């Protein structure tokens, strides 16, 4: 049985961050395949990813903040109720 991978719903301003994270994953895979230690480079890219995330989300416009608040994958009240209730 084939599994289907859901693509994450991305907002326009999140694209540079997801591109960087994809690049980090590619480097990890290539390093594992070739037996090369690139831990320092990965650490630097991960640090850049954290900085980029901070830059992006600290400078959002009011409209972009609204997009985040209304994100389709954001948990709703019902999600929280189902998580804390048995019925």
ABEGO torsion letter per residue (X at the ends): XBBBBBBBBBBAAAAAAAAAAAAAAAAAAAAAAAGBBAAAAAAAAAAAAAAAAAAAAAABBAAAAAAAAABAABBBAAAAAAAABAX
